């Protein structure tokens, strides 16, 4: 039987002959990384789901009648999220209308396989599924983009396009919120990345359990305090274009910290939550993109700049830190000022962005 149907599953773990600290009857099968409690499998399932329920209730993530899109990649986090949220919705009568929302980046041998998992989830949990693709939205697949720019910086395109694709898919479903499977490890990594990049604007909000409340559709992270180790190892194939991603270095560092001190992950999240920006610090002002209407602190959003570069044969346009599309002097902007070989509109040979 597919383990996802029965809820989160832990790999076998030896815990000696000690009894479960919860029930005191069955043998302990695993040690929880954040509490160091040794518990049996049966109690783990109960505790795991109860903690997610408490997180949802204490943070008022939903209200009855909300239409909620589950960002479903087919990976372990989103697969468990789909199961747990559908189960808690039934058990505790959240009265939510749930949908599965997947983004097909167009990565041969990776995304096509994981989408099969999502399609199984659709049947298992009885949730409507919407798949939205880079090809349809932007006219480019990630395979096409990598051919144009190479393996360096390709994650920049995917991250920017994927975020906007989720919002656009959610808009088509007319949902009130998007939930993602980001876990405690992911959030701790993001805190470190924003510190290393000196991005105080993102650092100030990256630990929020709900983000984007000033944007198109808010996003929630019910797994904010859930360790990756406690989430089912269901689909472990890694993107073939991600080995050199900058986030990978932060991930390895987090794993090293966890081995020395398991509570380190929650400590990093806590430090991010306690981060405060001086009232005299000037923060970017949020507006909307002049071309597509998406939320942006510049005249053109990052997705429009990147897509413009692809369509004009300048794939490095918008890569790296610049002073902004509206008035900077970076090399990318100098390229943008040169005579265009095609129309300046994003309605080029590879599609357009239009909200």
N, C-alpha and C positions, 0 to 999 in steps of 0.2 A: 504493500500500500504506500502511496506517496506520503512522505512524512509531513509535507506542508499542510495536508488536510487535517492532521491531528494536532497541529500547533507547532510552536518552536521546539526544536530538538537539539540536544547537546551531544557532541561526540562523546564516546565513552571516556570516562576519567576515573582513575583509581583513587579512592579516598580511604584506603585501608579498611579496617573493620568498624570504623566509627558509625554511630547511628546518626540519622538526620537530625539536625538541631531544631527543625520545625515540628516534625511529627513524633520524633523519638522512637519510631517503630522500625522503619525501613533503613537499610544501609545507605549511607551517604554515597552519592555517585559523582558529585562534582563540588568544587569549591568556588563560590561566587567571588569574582575579582575585587568588587568594590566593598564587600562586607566581610570577606574571608570566611563566611559561613559555609559549612559543609552540609549539603542537603541532598535529598533523594530526587529522582527525576519527577515524580508525581508532584512533590511540593514545589519544585522549581517552576513547573508550568503554571501553577496557581499563583505563586509569588510574582512571576514575570508579568502575567496578564493583569494582576491587581495593581502592580506598580504603574503600568501604562494607564490604567483607568484613573488612578489617583492623579497622575500627571495631567490628564485631560480635564478632570473635574477641577483641580486646584488652580489651573491656569485658564479656565473658562474658554477652552479652545473652540467649542462649538455651541450652537444653540439649536433647539428642536426645529426641524424643517430645513436646516442648511443642506445645500447641495455641495458635496465635497468630492473633489477629484484626487485620487491617490496616484501620485507619480510612480508609475510602475515600469521599472527597467528590466525586470526579470531576474535581477540579482537577489541575494539573500535578504538584504534589508527591506527592500520594497515588497518582496514576496511574503515575508513574515508580517510586515505592516498591513498588507491587504487582508491576510487571515485574521490578525488580532483585531483590526478595526471593524471588520465585518462581524466578528464574534462578539465584541464588546457592544457594538451597535444593537445587536439582537438581544444580548443578555441584560444590558442596562437600559434598554429602550431610549437611546439617544435620539431616535426618530430622524436619522440622517438619510439622505439619498446619496448613495455612494457610486462612484464611477472609477474605472481604471483608465488612466491616461498615459500613453506611451509615446516616446519620441524615437523615430527611426532615423538615426544619423546617417545611415548608408555606409556601414562598415562591414564589408563582406567577411563572413566567417565568424563574426562576433555578434553584432546586433541581430542579424537574422535568426541566429540560434536562440538568443535570449527572448526574442519576441514570441517564439514558440512556447516558452515557459509562461509568458503573460497570457497567451491565448488559452493555455490550460487553466490558469487562475480564473479567467473569465467564466469557464464552465464550472470549475470547482466551487467558486464562491457566488456564482449567479450574479455577477456584477457586469454592467454594460462596459464595453471597451471601445476607446477611441484611440486610433493610431495616427499620429501626425508626423510627416517626414520633412527632412531638410530639403529633399528634392522638390517637393511640392511648394514649400514655403520660399525657398531661396534659389531654387534652380541648381543647386550644388549638393552633392553628397560629400561626406567626409573623405571618401576615397578620392573624389575629384579634387578636393581642397589639398590633400596631402600630395597629390601629383603636382599641384601648382606651387606649393610652398615648401614641401619637404617635411621631414619629421620634426624639425625644430619649430616651435611656436604653434604647432597645429592644435594643441589643447586650448589655446586662446580662442581660436575660432569656435571650437566645439562648445566651450563653456558659455560664451556669449550667445551663440545661436540657440543652444539648448535652453537657456533660461528664458529667452524670448519665445521659443517654440512652446514651452510649457504654458506660458501665459496666453498665447494665442489659441492653443488647444483648449485651455480652460474657458476662454471666452466663448468658443464655439459650443461648449457644453453648458454655458450659462451657469457656472458654479459660483458659490460664494467664497470658497476657500480651496487651496491646494495643500495636501499633506505630503511630506516627503519622508523617506526613510533615513535621514541623516541621524547618526547615532552620536554618543558622547565622544568617541574617538575622532569622528569627523569634525565636530565642533572644536575640540581641543587643537586639532591640526590647523583649523582656520584661524584660531586665535594666534597661534605661533606665526603663521604665514603673514597675517596682517601686521604683526609686530616687526617681522623681518623686512617687510616692504614699507614700513612706516606709514601704513594706510590707517590713520586714526579715525577717519570717517567710517570705514567698515568695521574697525575694531570696536567702535562704540556700540554697534548693533548686531555683531555676528553671533553673540550668545543669546539674543532674544529668542524665545520659543516661538513667537510669531513675528514675522518680518513682512515688509512690503505693505503695511497697512495704509501707506500713503501712495501706493502704486495701483496697478490694474486690479490685482487679486492677491489678498494676503496669503502667506505660506506658513504652515505650522509644522513643528517637528516633535511629534509625540515621543520619539525615541531619544530625546535630548539627554537624558540621564542614563541611558541603556548602553552598556559596554558592548563593543562589537563581538567579544568572545561569547556573549550570551545569546547571540542571534544565530539562528540556524545556518549552517554551512551548506547552502542549497545549490547555488549556482556561482562557481568561483572563477569562471573564465574572465581574464582581465583584457581590457581593450588593447588591441595590438598596437595602437599608436600612443599609449600612455607611459611606457617604461621610463621615458626621460622627463616626465612631468615634474615641475618644481615641487608640487605637493608631495611627491614620493619621498623627498628628503625629510620633510616634516613628519610624515607617517612613520618612517624608520626611527626617528628621534623619539616620537611618542611611544613606540613599542619598547624602546630601550628603557625609557623612564618607567613604563608600566612594569617591566620585569624587576626593576629595583624597588619600586614603590607603587603598588596597584592603585592607590588613591590619587596618584599624580594627575590622572586624566580629569577627575572631578575638581581637583585643586586648580588646574589650569582654567577650567570653565568658570570656576568661582572667581578667579582673579579677573577674568574677562568681564564677568557680571559687575564687578566692583570698579571697573575702569571708569574714570570720569574725565571729561574734556573741560579744559578751562573755559570759562564764559567769554574770555577775550579771544579765543581761537575762532578764526573765520572758517566756516564750513561751507562746502559746495552747496549751491542752491539748486534744488530739484525743479526741473521744468519738464517740457516735453520736446521730443525730437521734431524738427521742422519738416522732416520728410515723412516719417511713419507715424508720428504721434505717440511713440513709446516714451516712457519716463526716461529722462536724461538730464544731466547737469551741464551738458554742452548743447550747442545748436543742433548737432547731429549725434544720435546715439551711437554706441560702439558697433552695434550690429550693422547699421547703415554704412559706417566708415569702412568696416571690414569687407562688406559685400561690394561696396563701390570699388575698392581696390581689386577684388577678384574679377569683377566685370570689366575693369579697364586694363587688366594685365599687370596690375601693380599689387600683387598679393601681400607685400609687406606694409602696405598702407595701413596705418593705425596700430601697428605692432609696437609694443614697448610704451614707455612713459613719455607723454608729450605734454605740451602746455595747453592742449585742448584743440579741437578742430576749429574753433572759432578764434583765431588770432594767435596761434603759436608759430614758432619758427623751426620746428623740427624738420629732419630730412623728409619724413613722411608728408608733412604739410607742403614742403617745397615741391614734392612730386605732385601733390594734389593741385598745385597752382599751374602746372604745365598744361599746354593745350591738350585737350582730351582727344583720344582716337575714336571715341564713341560718345553717345549721348550722356550727359551728366546725370540724368535721371537713373534711378536704380532699375528702370524697366529695360534692361539690356538683354543680352542673349540668354542670361541665366536667371530670369525671373525678377521679382520685385518684392519689396516689403510694403504692405498697405494694411494698416489697422482699421 
